[in-house]
Amino acid sequence: AAGREFAQGVAVVCGAWHVPALRRRVAVAADRALVKGLPRTKVDMTWVPWTHRRLSRAGGYGAGIESPGWYGHLFAATDRPVERWLTGVAQLLREEDRVV
């Protein structure tokens, strides 16, 4: 349905485990057939908090990325990201009384 509504394409943000299922084109009728006869269940939505540490592959998350903090920074600081990153690093070092 989203594909028909948004002809340019749809972006889905998900973990790597879900990607193979999203790549398959499934007809609506086939999808509905999978759930036909199942009891309806009332559901609520919830926000799942995340941190860069939780998203990091180094933290044990198999579908994680190498540097989630860096990619978050690139998204947030589109103008001069390297300079902004290094300024932040210098500030952290100064807070620890390190010579910068």
N, CA, C and O atoms as a GROMACS GRO file, in nm:
protein
  400
    1ALA      N    1   0.083  -0.119   0.000
    1ALA     CA    2   0.000   0.000   0.000
    1ALA      C    3   0.087   0.126   0.000
    1ALA      O    4   0.059   0.221  -0.072
    2ALA      N    5   0.193   0.125   0.080
    2ALA     CA    6   0.281   0.242   0.085
    2ALA      C    7   0.349   0.262  -0.050
    2ALA      O    8   0.372   0.376  -0.091
    3GLY      N    9   0.382   0.153  -0.119
    3GLY     CA   10   0.444   0.163  -0.250
    3GLY      C   11   0.356   0.232  -0.351
    3GLY      O   12   0.404   0.305  -0.437
    4ARG      N   13   0.225   0.209  -0.342
    4ARG     CA   14   0.132   0.275  -0.433
    4ARG      C   15   0.117   0.422  -0.396
    4ARG      O   16   0.106   0.508  -0.483
    5GLU      N   17   0.116   0.450  -0.267
    5GLU     CA   18   0.096   0.588  -0.222
    5GLU      C   19   0.218   0.674  -0.250
    5GLU      O   20   0.206   0.791  -0.287
    6PHE      N   21   0.336   0.618  -0.232
    6PHE     CA   22   0.460   0.692  -0.250
    6PHE      C   23   0.536   0.632  -0.368
    6PHE      O   24   0.619   0.542  -0.350
    7ALA      N   25   0.508   0.679  -0.487
    7ALA     CA   26   0.563   0.620  -0.609
    7ALA      C   27   0.716   0.630  -0.615
    7ALA      O   28   0.780   0.548  -0.681
    8GLN      N   29   0.775   0.729  -0.548
    8GLN     CA   30   0.920   0.747  -0.554
    8GLN      C   31   0.993   0.639  -0.476
    8GLN      O   32   1.113   0.620  -0.497
    9GLY      N   33   0.926   0.570  -0.389
    9GLY     CA   34   0.991   0.468  -0.307
    9GLY      C   35   0.967   0.495  -0.160
    9GLY      O   36   0.925   0.604  -0.121
   10VAL      N   37   0.993   0.395  -0.082
   10VAL     CA   38   0.972   0.403   0.062
   10VAL      C   39   1.101   0.361   0.130
   10VAL      O   40   1.161   0.260   0.093
   11ALA      N   41   1.144   0.436   0.229
   11ALA     CA   42   1.261   0.399   0.308
   11ALA      C   43   1.214   0.332   0.436
   11ALA      O   44   1.123   0.381   0.504
   12VAL      N   45   1.276   0.220   0.469
   12VAL     CA   46   1.244   0.148   0.592
   12VAL      C   47   1.370   0.140   0.675
   12VAL      O   48   1.474   0.095   0.626
   13VAL      N   49   1.363   0.182   0.799
   13VAL     CA   50   1.476   0.172   0.891
   13VAL      C   51   1.449   0.053   0.981
   13VAL      O   52   1.351   0.051   1.055
   14CYS      N   53   1.538  -0.047   0.973
   14CYS     CA   54   1.518  -0.168   1.052
   14CYS      C   55   1.652  -0.233   1.077
   14CYS      O   56   1.754  -0.192   1.020
   15GLY      N   57   1.652  -0.333   1.160
   15GLY     CA   58   1.772  -0.412   1.182
   15GLY      C   59   1.797  -0.504   1.063
   15GLY      O   60   1.705  -0.533   0.986
   16ALA      N   61   1.920  -0.550   1.048
   16ALA     CA   62   1.958  -0.632   0.933
   16ALA      C   63   1.881  -0.763   0.927
   16ALA      O   64   1.864  -0.818   0.818
   17TRP      N   65   1.835  -0.813   1.037
   17TRP     CA   66   1.763  -0.940   1.040
   17TRP      C   67   1.636  -0.933   0.957
   17TRP      O   68   1.594  -1.033   0.899
   18HIS      N   69   1.573  -0.816   0.950
   18HIS     CA   70   1.446  -0.800   0.881
   18HIS      C   71   1.460  -0.775   0.730
   18HIS      O   72   1.362  -0.787   0.657
   19VAL      N   73   1.578  -0.741   0.684
   19VAL     CA   74   1.597  -0.702   0.544
   19VAL      C   75   1.552  -0.808   0.444
   19VAL      O   76   1.482  -0.773   0.349
   20PRO      N   77   1.588  -0.937   0.459
   20PRO     CA   78   1.544  -1.035   0.360
   20PRO      C   79   1.391  -1.040   0.344
   20PRO      O   80   1.342  -1.054   0.232
   21ALA      N   81   1.319  -1.027   0.452
   21ALA     CA   82   1.172  -1.029   0.444
   21ALA      C   83   1.120  -0.906   0.371
   21ALA      O   84   1.020  -0.914   0.300
   22LEU      N   85   1.186  -0.793   0.389
   22LEU     CA   86   1.142  -0.670   0.324
   22LEU      C   87   1.174  -0.669   0.174
   22LEU      O   88   1.107  -0.601   0.097
   23ARG      N   89   1.275  -0.742   0.134
   23ARG     CA   90   1.313  -0.744  -0.008
   23ARG      C   91   1.215  -0.825  -0.092
   23ARG      O   92   1.199  -0.800  -0.212
   24ARG      N   93   1.149  -0.921  -0.029
   24ARG     CA   94   1.053  -1.003  -0.104
   24ARG      C   95   0.928  -0.922  -0.133
   24ARG      O   96   0.878  -0.849  -0.047
   25ARG      N   97   0.879  -0.934  -0.253
   25ARG     CA   98   0.751  -0.871  -0.290
   25ARG      C   99   0.641  -0.971  -0.259
   25ARG      O  100   0.637  -1.080  -0.316
   26VAL      N  101   0.553  -0.934  -0.170
   26VAL     CA  102   0.443  -1.021  -0.131
   26VAL      C  103   0.312  -0.952  -0.168
   26VAL      O  104   0.291  -0.836  -0.133
   27ALA      N  105   0.227  -1.024  -0.237
   27ALA     CA  106   0.096  -0.968  -0.273
   27ALA      C  107   0.012  -0.952  -0.148
   27ALA      O  108   0.023  -1.029  -0.053
   28VAL      N  109  -0.072  -0.851  -0.148
   28VAL     CA  110  -0.160  -0.825  -0.034
   28VAL      C  111  -0.244  -0.947  -0.003
   28VAL      O  112  -0.263  -0.982   0.114
   29ALA      N  113  -0.295  -1.014  -0.106
   29ALA     CA  114  -0.379  -1.132  -0.086
   29ALA      C  115  -0.302  -1.242  -0.014
   29ALA      O  116  -0.356  -1.308   0.075
   30ALA      N  117  -0.176  -1.263  -0.052
   30ALA     CA  118  -0.095  -1.366   0.014
   30ALA      C  119  -0.068  -1.328   0.159
   30ALA      O  120  -0.068  -1.414   0.247
   31ASP      N  121  -0.044  -1.201   0.183
   31ASP     CA  122  -0.020  -1.154   0.319
   31ASP      C  123  -0.144  -1.174   0.406
   31ASP      O  124  -0.134  -1.219   0.520
   32ARG      N  125  -0.259  -1.141   0.352
   32ARG     CA  126  -0.384  -1.158   0.428
   32ARG      C  127  -0.413  -1.305   0.454
   32ARG      O  128  -0.467  -1.339   0.559
   33ALA      N  129  -0.377  -1.391   0.360
   33ALA     CA  130  -0.401  -1.535   0.377
   33ALA      C  131  -0.322  -1.590   0.496
   33ALA      O  132  -0.367  -1.684   0.561
   34LEU      N  133  -0.206  -1.532   0.524
   34LEU     CA  134  -0.125  -1.577   0.637
   34LEU      C  135  -0.194  -1.556   0.770
   34LEU      O  136  -0.176  -1.635   0.863
   35VAL      N  137  -0.271  -1.450   0.781
   35VAL     CA  138  -0.334  -1.418   0.910
   35VAL      C  139  -0.482  -1.453   0.916
   35VAL      O  140  -0.547  -1.435   1.019
   36LYS      N  141  -0.534  -1.504   0.806
   36LYS     CA  142  -0.676  -1.538   0.802
   36LYS      C  143  -0.706  -1.646   0.907
   36LYS      O  144  -0.635  -1.746   0.918
   37GLY      N  145  -0.809  -1.622   0.983
   37GLY     CA  146  -0.850  -1.718   1.085
   37GLY      C  147  -0.782  -1.699   1.220
   37GLY      O  148  -0.823  -1.759   1.318
   38LEU      N  149  -0.679  -1.618   1.225
   38LEU     CA  150  -0.612  -1.593   1.354
   38LEU      C  151  -0.697  -1.497   1.436
   38LEU      O  152  -0.763  -1.409   1.382
   39PRO      N  153  -0.696  -1.515   1.568
   39PRO     CA  154  -0.774  -1.422   1.651
   39PRO      C  155  -0.714  -1.282   1.645
   39PRO      O  156  -0.593  -1.265   1.637
   40ARG      N  157  -0.801  -1.183   1.650
   40ARG     CA  158  -0.754  -1.044   1.652
   40ARG      C  159  -0.701  -1.012   1.791
   40ARG      O  160  -0.753  -1.059   1.892
   41THR      N  161  -0.597  -0.934   1.793
   41THR     CA  162  -0.535  -0.895   1.919
   41THR      C  163  -0.521  -0.744   1.921
   41THR      O  164  -0.470  -0.684   1.826
   42LYS      N  165  -0.565  -0.684   2.029
   42LYS     CA  166  -0.549  -0.540   2.044
   42LYS      C  167  -0.403  -0.512   2.081
   42LYS      O  168  -0.347  -0.578   2.170
   43VAL      N  169  -0.344  -0.417   2.014
   43VAL     CA  170  -0.204  -0.386   2.041
   43VAL      C  171  -0.188  -0.237   2.068
   43VAL      O  172  -0.272  -0.156   2.029
   44ASP      N  173  -0.083  -0.204   2.135
   44ASP     CA  174  -0.044  -0.065   2.159
   44ASP      C  175   0.093  -0.045   2.098
   44ASP      O  176   0.169  -0.140   2.080
   45MET      N  177   0.123   0.078   2.068
   45MET     CA  178   0.256   0.111   2.018
   45MET      C  179   0.340   0.155   2.136
   45MET      O  180   0.289   0.205   2.236
   46THR      N  181   0.469   0.136   2.122
   46THR     CA  182   0.560   0.180   2.227
   46THR      C  183   0.686   0.236   2.163
   46THR      O  184   0.725   0.195   2.053
   47TRP      N  185   0.748   0.327   2.231
   47TRP     CA  186   0.875   0.383   2.186
   47TRP      C  187   0.986   0.302   2.250
   47TRP      O  188   0.986   0.281   2.372
   48VAL      N  189   1.080   0.256   2.171
   48VAL     CA  190   1.191   0.178   2.222
   48VAL      C  191   1.312   0.271   2.232
   48VAL      O  192   1.366   0.313   2.130
   49PRO      N  193   1.354   0.303   2.353
   49PRO     CA  194   1.471   0.391   2.366
   49PRO      C  195   1.598   0.318   2.321
   49PRO      O  196   1.611   0.197   2.342
   50TRP      N  197   1.688   0.391   2.261
   50TRP     CA  198   1.813   0.331   2.219
   50TRP      C  199   1.926   0.428   2.247
   50TRP      O  200   1.905   0.549   2.260
   51THR      N  201   2.043   0.375   2.257
   51THR     CA  202   2.163   0.457   2.276
   51THR      C  203   2.265   0.413   2.171
   51THR      O  204   2.251   0.306   2.110
   52HIS      N  205   2.364   0.493   2.151
   52HIS     CA  206   2.470   0.456   2.057
   52HIS      C  207   2.537   0.327   2.103
   52HIS      O  208   2.574   0.244   2.021
   53ARG      N  209   2.553   0.311   2.233
   53ARG     CA  210   2.617   0.190   2.285
   53ARG      C  211   2.533   0.066   2.250
   53ARG      O  212   2.589  -0.038   2.212
   54ARG      N  213   2.401   0.076   2.261
   54ARG     CA  214   2.314  -0.037   2.229
   54ARG      C  215   2.316  -0.070   2.080
   54ARG      O  216   2.299  -0.185   2.042
   55LEU      N  217   2.336   0.032   1.996
   55LEU     CA  218   2.337   0.009   1.851
   55LEU      C  219   2.473  -0.036   1.799
   55LEU      O  220   2.485  -0.075   1.683
   56SER      N  221   2.573  -0.032   1.883
   56SER     CA  222   2.708  -0.062   1.840
   56SER      C  223   2.732  -0.212   1.826
   56SER      O  224   2.692  -0.291   1.911
   57ARG      N  225   2.799  -0.249   1.718
   57ARG     CA  226   2.839  -0.389   1.700
   57ARG      C  227   2.935  -0.429   1.811
   57ARG      O  228   2.933  -0.543   1.857
   58ALA      N  229   3.020  -0.335   1.854
   58ALA     CA  230   3.116  -0.365   1.959
   58ALA      C  231   3.048  -0.397   2.091
   58ALA      O  232   3.106  -0.464   2.177
   59GLY      N  233   2.924  -0.350   2.109
   59GLY     CA  234   2.850  -0.378   2.231
   59GLY      C  235   2.778  -0.512   2.227
   59GLY      O  236   2.706  -0.547   2.321
   60GLY      N  237   2.797  -0.588   2.118
   60GLY     CA  238   2.737  -0.719   2.109
   60GLY      C  239   2.611  -0.727   2.025
   60GLY      O  240   2.555  -0.835   2.009
   61TYR      N  241   2.567  -0.614   1.971
   61TYR     CA  242   2.447  -0.615   1.887
   61TYR      C  243   2.488  -0.661   1.748
   61TYR      O  244   2.556  -0.587   1.675
   62GLY      N  245   2.448  -0.781   1.710
   62GLY     CA  246   2.494  -0.843   1.586
   62GLY      C  247   2.464  -0.764   1.461
   62GLY      O  248   2.542  -0.766   1.366
   63ALA      N  249   2.351  -0.693   1.460
   63ALA     CA  250   2.315  -0.614   1.342
   63ALA      C  251   2.361  -0.470   1.358
   63ALA      O  252   2.319  -0.382   1.284
   64GLY      N  253   2.447  -0.447   1.455
   64GLY     CA  254   2.490  -0.310   1.485
   64GLY      C  255   2.585  -0.254   1.382
   64GLY      O  256   2.624  -0.321   1.286
   65ILE      N  257   2.622  -0.130   1.403
   65ILE     CA  258   2.714  -0.062   1.313
   65ILE      C  259   2.841  -0.028   1.388
   65ILE      O  260   2.844  -0.028   1.511
   66GLU      N  261   2.946   0.000   1.314
   66GLU     CA  262   3.077   0.023   1.375
   66GLU      C  263   3.081   0.148   1.462
   66GLU      O  264   3.136   0.145   1.572
   67SER      N  265   3.024   0.257   1.416
   67SER     CA  266   3.037   0.385   1.486
   67SER      C  267   2.904   0.460   1.487
   67SER      O  268   2.889   0.559   1.416
   68PRO      N  269   2.807   0.414   1.566
   68PRO     CA  270   2.676   0.480   1.564
   68PRO      C  271   2.681   0.626   1.607
   68PRO      O  272   2.604   0.707   1.557
   69GLY      N  273   2.770   0.660   1.698
   69GLY     CA  274   2.782   0.799   1.740
   69GLY      C  275   2.825   0.890   1.626
   69GLY      O  276   2.774   1.000   1.611
   70TRP      N  277   2.920   0.841   1.546
   70TRP     CA  278   2.968   0.919   1.432
   70TRP      C  279   2.857   0.939   1.330
   70TRP      O  280   2.838   1.050   1.279
   71TYR      N  281   2.783   0.833   1.299
   71TYR     CA  282   2.675   0.845   1.201
   71TYR      C  283   2.562   0.932   1.253
   71TYR      O  284   2.499   1.005   1.176
   72GLY      N  285   2.535   0.926   1.382
   72GLY     CA  286   2.436   1.016   1.441
   72GLY      C  287   2.482   1.160   1.429
   72GLY      O  288   2.402   1.250   1.402
   73HIS      N  289   2.612   1.183   1.449
   73HIS     CA  290   2.669   1.317   1.436
   73HIS      C  291   2.658   1.367   1.292
   73HIS      O  292   2.622   1.482   1.268
   74LEU      N  293   2.689   1.280   1.195
   74LEU     CA  294   2.678   1.320   1.054
   74LEU      C  295   2.536   1.362   1.019
   74LEU      O  296   2.515   1.456   0.943
   75PHE      N  297   2.440   1.291   1.075
   75PHE     CA  298   2.299   1.323   1.049
   75PHE      C  299   2.261   1.457   1.112
   75PHE      O  300   2.187   1.535   1.052
   76ALA      N  301   2.311   1.482   1.232
   76ALA     CA  302   2.272   1.603   1.306
   76ALA      C  303   2.351   1.726   1.264
   76ALA      O  304   2.298   1.838   1.270
   77ALA      N  305   2.475   1.709   1.223
   77ALA     CA  306   2.562   1.823   1.190
   77ALA      C  307   2.602   1.816   1.044
   77ALA      O  308   2.715   1.782   1.011
   78THR      N  309   2.508   1.847   0.957
   78THR     CA  310   2.535   1.832   0.813
   78THR      C  311   2.636   1.934   0.760
   78THR      O  312   2.701   1.909   0.658
   79ASP      N  313   2.649   2.047   0.827
   79ASP     CA  314   2.747   2.146   0.783
   79ASP      C  315   2.875   2.130   0.865
   79ASP      O  316   2.871   2.141   0.988
   80ARG      N  317   2.984   2.105   0.801
   80ARG     CA  318   3.116   2.094   0.864
   80ARG      C  319   3.119   1.988   0.975
   80ARG      O  320   3.155   2.021   1.088
   81PRO      N  321   3.083   1.866   0.948
   81PRO     CA  322   3.074   1.764   1.053
   81PRO      C  323   3.209   1.730   1.118
   81PRO      O  324   3.215   1.706   1.238
   82VAL      N  325   3.316   1.729   1.038
   82VAL     CA  326   3.447   1.695   1.095
   82VAL      C  327   3.490   1.800   1.196
   82VAL      O  328   3.535   1.768   1.306
   83GLU      N  329   3.477   1.927   1.157
   83GLU     CA  330   3.517   2.035   1.248
   83GLU      C  331   3.433   2.032   1.376
   83GLU      O  332   3.487   2.051   1.486
   84ARG      N  333   3.304   2.009   1.362
   84ARG     CA  334   3.218   2.003   1.481
   84ARG      C  335   3.254   1.885   1.570
   84ARG      O  336   3.254   1.897   1.692
   85TRP      N  337   3.285   1.770   1.509
   85TRP     CA  338   3.323   1.651   1.586
   85TRP      C  339   3.451   1.678   1.664
   85TRP      O  340   3.459   1.650   1.784
   86LEU      N  341   3.552   1.732   1.596
   86LEU     CA  342   3.680   1.757   1.662
   86LEU      C  343   3.667   1.864   1.770
   86LEU      O  344   3.736   1.856   1.872
   87THR      N  345   3.580   1.961   1.750
   87THR     CA  346   3.555   2.061   1.854
   87THR      C  347   3.496   1.995   1.977
   87THR      O  348   3.534   2.028   2.090
   88GLY      N  349   3.404   1.902   1.957
   88GLY     CA  350   3.345   1.828   2.069
   88GLY      C  351   3.448   1.743   2.141
   88GLY      O  352   3.447   1.735   2.264
   89VAL      N  353   3.536   1.679   2.065
   89VAL     CA  354   3.642   1.598   2.126
   89VAL      C  355   3.734   1.687   2.209
   89VAL      O  356   3.770   1.651   2.321
   90ALA      N  357   3.772   1.802   2.154
   90ALA     CA  358   3.859   1.894   2.228
   90ALA      C  359   3.792   1.940   2.357
   90ALA      O  360   3.858   1.950   2.461
   91GLN      N  361   3.663   1.966   2.352
   91GLN     CA  362   3.590   2.008   2.472
   91GLN      C  363   3.593   1.898   2.578
   91GLN      O  364   3.614   1.926   2.696
   92LEU      N  365   3.571   1.774   2.537
   92LEU     CA  366   3.575   1.663   2.632
   92LEU      C  367   3.713   1.647   2.694
   92LEU      O  368   3.725   1.622   2.814
   93LEU      N  369   3.818   1.662   2.613
   93LEU     CA  370   3.954   1.652   2.665
   93LEU      C  371   3.984   1.765   2.764
   93LEU      O  372   4.049   1.742   2.866
   94ARG      N  373   3.938   1.885   2.734
   94ARG     CA  374   3.958   1.997   2.827
   94ARG      C  375   3.887   1.973   2.960
   94ARG      O  376   3.939   2.008   3.066
   95GLU      N  377   3.768   1.913   2.954
   95GLU     CA  378   3.694   1.883   3.077
   95GLU      C  379   3.770   1.784   3.165
   95GLU      O  380   3.748   1.779   3.286
   96GLU      N  381   3.860   1.706   3.105
   96GLU     CA  382   3.944   1.613   3.180
   96GLU      C  383   4.082   1.671   3.207
   96GLU      O  384   4.176   1.599   3.240
   97ASP      N  385   4.094   1.803   3.192
   97ASP     CA  386   4.220   1.875   3.216
   97ASP      C  387   4.334   1.823   3.129
   97ASP      O  388   4.449   1.820   3.173
   98ARG      N  389   4.303   1.784   3.008
   98ARG     CA  390   4.406   1.741   2.914
   98ARG      C  391   4.446   1.860   2.828
   98ARG      O  392   4.364   1.948   2.800
   99VAL      N  393   4.570   1.863   2.786
   99VAL     CA  394   4.618   1.970   2.700
   99VAL      C  395   4.571   1.943   2.557
   99VAL      O  396   4.589   1.834   2.503
  100VAL      N  397   4.509   2.045   2.498
  100VAL     CA  398   4.459   2.032   2.361
  100VAL      C  399   4.529   2.134   2.274
  100VAL      O  400   4.503   2.141   2.154
   0.00000   0.00000   0.00000
